Amino acid sequence: MQVTDELQTERQLLSVDEAAEVLNLRPGTIRSWYRAGKLARVRVGKKAIRIPTSEVRRIISAGFAPAREAHA
């Protein structure tokens, strides 16, 4: 998934897995970040969590670069 492809679509929310892929992180890191208050999230239904694309853009524009390759 290309960052620009995913973020330029009409979608406003990404799944945790999609956000992790865009940022080249593990999904667990995304979960840790929103639990720590470093990343906004939206609850969809009882269990589903979505990450606003604006949050992903904010992280990228702040100069975030992962230290290593993400693992599946």
N, C-alpha and C positions, 0 to 999 in steps of 0.2 A: 504494500500500500504506500503510495506516495503522499507525503505531507500535504502538498498543494492540492492534489486530487481530492483527498478526503475533506480538507477544510474549506475548499471552494464550492462544495456541493450545497444544496439547500438544507442539508441536515443541520440541526442545531445541537443535537446531543449524540455522543458516542458511547458505546459500551465501554466497560473497563478494559476489555481486551483490545478494542479498537484504539482507545487512547494510548494504551501501552505500546501498541505497534507503531503508532505515529511518532511517539516519543522515544522509541527504541528502548523501552523499559520492560520489566516484568510486571504482569498484572498485580502481583503482591505489592510492588512499590507504589503503584497508583493507589491501591487500597490504604497503604500506610500513610500516604500523603493526605488523603481526604480524612482519615481518622485523626490525624495530627492537626487538621485545620489548614494545611498548606494548599489545598486544592478544593474548590467548590464542587459539590455534587448535587444531583437531583434524584430523589427517590421516585421510581415509577412502579406503582403497585406496592405489594408488601415487601418484596425482596430485591427487585431489580434496581440497580444504581446506574445512572448515566452521568457522563461528564460533559458539561457544556463545551462546545467548540471554542467559545471565547476564553475558557480557562486554558485550553491547549495552546491557543494563540498567545495568550499572556506569558506562558512559560517559555515558548519559543522566542518571543520578542524580548524577553529578559536575558536572552543569550544562553539558555540552557543547552548543554551538550552532555549526553551520557558519557560516563567514564569508560564504558566498555560495551561490547555487543550484548544485546538482550538474548536470553536463552528461552527456548520454548517451554 
